[in-house]
Amino acid sequence: MKNQDSILIFGSSGQIGKSLIRKFTKNNYKVIAVTRSIHRKGYQIKTQSNYGYLELEEISSFQRENISRLMKKASICINLIGILYEKKENHFDLIHSDLPSLLSRVASENSLDQFIHVSALGIETAIDSRYAVSKLSGEKKVRENFSKSVILKPSIVYSVDDNFTTNFMKLLSILPIMPLYYSGKTKFTPIHVSDFTNIIFDIVKNKINAETIECVGPEVFSFKEIIFKILKSINKKRLVFSLPLPLAKINAKLFQLMPKPLLTMDQLKLLKYDNVVSKKYKTNFDLKMDASKKFDDEIKSYSFNWTSGGQFSKK
């Protein structure tokens, strides 16, 4: 039986998913969190919720029957699933294009009130990146399948649970040098996970439909500026230098051989393009959805994990 206050979340174990579970269950929405492994992710997800407002669902494969069964229990579906690099079983077209297409089609067949799909900012011009092309294909299919869908295009979403600032804090706390690709000039508009969560909450609460929204924070930084801000936050000094593109390509080819690549050739291509508003779509600020958290303040709150002496370190 469909519950009008139930929200079905695909990709619930990531930083955005956990933040959404906290926000929605705290405000008395029932959340159905989908995971492919309750044993590995279940406890982690459960600790985020208001007691009695979370239901965990495990599915081993994204078959239409499984998805339709879940969507019959909810009125809203949020798709957060995405990958940063490809594996044999998970490639960009499957995760970023085929899966959103299936989810949006089943959402339409089950007459859901809202379908919210999280894509990415700054991908329109990155035509040489498989990641970007697959994300754009997913957006197109979602719009075709569910005409009133909401597509969100966030810049880098950061927090203590991210795979961006924390990875660089970890690397910069160990490595004596830090190479910059494309001279570190690529621009980003990072948004804190709690600000992004509030945007999604407002979209659900206000029943917003048929929008594509670029979600950004209040500041614009170059990649080089971000690196120096992270260095300052962990109280380290490192040699930062521009790596010529031919060497950067060799660097990426070696890194992508790792089980969890620090950099891939596709990510190197993506780094050529600024991650800022395109002005093709409305932004969260245009829709009066504020994102006020400042990058320096927020990373300072968790950077002590990578400073000498930890939380007891002296600046």
Order of alpha helices (4+ residues) and beta strands (2+ residues): beta-alpha-beta-alpha-beta-alpha-beta-alpha-beta-alpha-beta-beta-alpha-beta-beta-beta-alpha-beta-beta-alpha-beta-alpha-alpha-beta-alpha
